[in-house]
Amino acid sequence: MTYWLREIGGWLLVLLGLYFFAQAFDFLLRKRVFEAGPTVVIGFVIFRGGIHILKVAVAAQAARKLPLAVAEARRRPRTPTKQVGPTANKAVVPGPQNPARRRDPLGTGGRA
């Protein structure tokens, strides 16, 4: 129940903050700059508070579901993992057995 109260309260504060922004915009349209400044600050604080309450509501819901997810993960069998370590010699693809010296196409004798 508290999740829904937080959710509804958060959305109400977000809407109230948007109302204050609209009120500040109306003040600016009527060239009342000094009244618009504090109204914007009030709207910003209320809007950010609503966003914060929404984040808390979602985090509380996730925390409430966490024990169920952990219990379900413990019930599932684990898939076997691949061994980590040095590669066995039989698994390595061999390179050329007798590396022949390459011919230098530029004729520099190996110098750059």
C-alpha positions, 0 to 999 in steps of 0.5 A, spaced: 500 500 500 505 504 501 508 503 494 502 506 491 501 512 496 509 514 494 507 513 487 501 517 487 504 522 491 510 523 487 506 524 481 502 529 484 508 533 486 511 532 479 504 535 476 504 541 482 511 543 480 509 543 472 503 547 474 508 552 478 512 552 471 506 554 467 505 560 473 512 562 472 511 562 464 504 566 465 508 571 469 513 572 464 508 573 458 505 579 463 512 582 464 512 580 471 519 578 471 520 579 479 514 574 481 517 569 476 523 568 479 521 565 486 515 561 482 521 558 478 525 556 484 519 553 488 516 549 482 523 546 481 524 544 488 517 541 488 518 538 481 525 535 483 521 532 490 516 529 486 521 525 481 525 523 488 519 520 491 518 516 484 525 513 485 524 511 492 517 508 490 520 504 484 526 502 489 522 500 494 518 495 490 525 492 487 527 491 494 520 488 496 521 483 490 529 481 491 528 476 496 523 472 491 528 473 486 534 470 490 530 464 492 528 463 485 535 463 483 537 458 488 532 453 486 535 453 479 541 448 477 547 452 475 550 451 469 557 448 468 562 453 467 568 452 462 575 451 466 579 457 466 586 456 466 592 454 461 590 451 455 592 444 454 597 442 448 592 438 444 587 444 444 592 449 440 592 449 433 599 448 431 602 453 426 607 452 420 612 446 423 618 449 418 618 456 418 621 458 411 624 465 411 620 470 407 623 473 401 624 480 402 620 484 396 623 490 397 630 488 397 633 491 403 635 485 407 631 486 413 632 493 414 627 498 414 
